[in-house]
C-alpha cells in the first residue's frame, strides 16, 4: 500500500477528494496550535473490498511516545486509530488501485518548544519508513 502524509492547518474530505489548507509545513509553534493530518491511502486492487486498520502515533525525537493528559486516566499516548474499506466501483479495470482520502483535524498536541517530533503510521500492523512524518516546534524567541 502506498500512503501520502501531509501536515496542514486544516483538511477535509468531500466527494472523495481531499481539501488541504495551509498544507506541507514541518515547522510549527513554539506554542501548540490546532493542526491537521491529511492522508491518502492508495489501496492496491487485491486489497480492496477488505477492512484495513490504521494507527497513527506521535513520537518524540528519541522514539518515545508523546503523552497527553486524560482527565479520566492520567497520561495516555497520543494515538489515533481507525479502519477503512475501499470498494471497487463497477467497470473499473482490474489491477487499478483505489484512493482513500482521510482528513484528521486535531486539537493542540502536547509538544514542547525547540523539540523534534514524528507521526508514525501503521496499517494492518505493518509500517514503512515512508509512512513517517517529521516536524519541529520552534523554540521560544530569545529575550
N, C-alpha and C positions, 0 to 999 in steps of 0.2 A: 504494500500500500504506500502510496506517495502522499505526503502531507505538507501543506504550506501553513506556516505560523507567522502571525504578524501582530505586533503590539500597536494599539491605536488609542485615541481618546474616546472613540465611540464606534460601535459596529452594530449592524442589524442585518437580518436575512428577510427578504421579501421576494416572493415569486421565484424562489430557488436561486436568487442572486445575493451576493454579499456586498453590502454598502459599508465603506470604511471612511471615517472622518478622522483626520489627524493621524494617519497611519504611517508606520515604518520607523518609529522612534526607537532608540535604545538607550537614551539618557533621560532621566526624569528627576523630579524633586528640586530641592532637598526634602521638601515636605511631601508625605504621601498624598496622592490625589486619586480620584476615580480613574479607571482605565478600562481597556477592553482587550480581549484576545480574539482575533479573527482567525478562523481555522478553515482550511479547505481539505477535506479528505478525498483523495482520488482513489476510488474503490475499483479494483480490477474486476473484470467480468465474472470470474469464478468465485468472487467473494460477495457478489450482490445477492439479494434475497436471503441474507443471513444477518443476525444480530451481532453487533460489534460493541464491545465495552471499551471506554477510554478513561484515562486518568491523567490529569494534569497536576503536577506538584510544583510548588515554589520552593527552590533550594537556594541556600546561601553560597558564598564563594568557596567554602570548604566542603560542599556537597551535603551539608546538613539540611534537614527540613526546617523551613521557616515556620515558626509557631505563632498563632493568633490566640487571643484571649476569648474564650467562650464563657458567657455568663452562667451557663449550666454546669460546665465540666472543667473549667480552668483552661490551661494551654492545650491547643489542638493544632495539628499540622494544617497548613494552607493547602487544600486539596480540592479539586473539582472532579467529580466522577459522573459518568453518564453512559448512555448507549444510543446507538443509531442503527438503522437498517435502510439500505438503499435498494429499491426495486428496479427491475428492468422494464422500461416502457415498451409497449407493443411496437414492433417494427424496427427496434434498434439492432444494428448489425452485431452479430456475435463477435466477442473479443473486445468490444468497446468498453472503456472504463466510464464510470459514473461519478460525478462530483457530489459531495455532501458538504454544503457550507454551514458553518456554525459561528455564531456571534455570542461571546460571553462578556457582558458588561459587569465590571467588578467594582466594589467599593474600595476605598483606600486600603492598601495592603500594609502589613506591619514591617515596613522597610526602614533601614537606618541610613542617614546621610553618609555619603562617601563610600558606600558598600556596593559590591557586585552581587547580582542575583541571576537566576536562571529558571525559566519554566521548563519542565521536563514532561514529555508526553509518552504514555504507554498505550498501545492499542492491543486488546486481547492479551495483555500481559507481556507483550513484546515492545521493545524500544529500539531507537535508531539514533545515531549521532545527529542526523538531520532533523530530528524531532526535538531539538533543544533551542530555546530562545533566550539569549542572554541580554541583560540590561544593567545599567548602573544608576545609582542615585547620586546626584551631585552633592558635594559637601556644602555645608553652610559657608557663606562668604566670610572671609577674614574680616575682623572688625577694623 
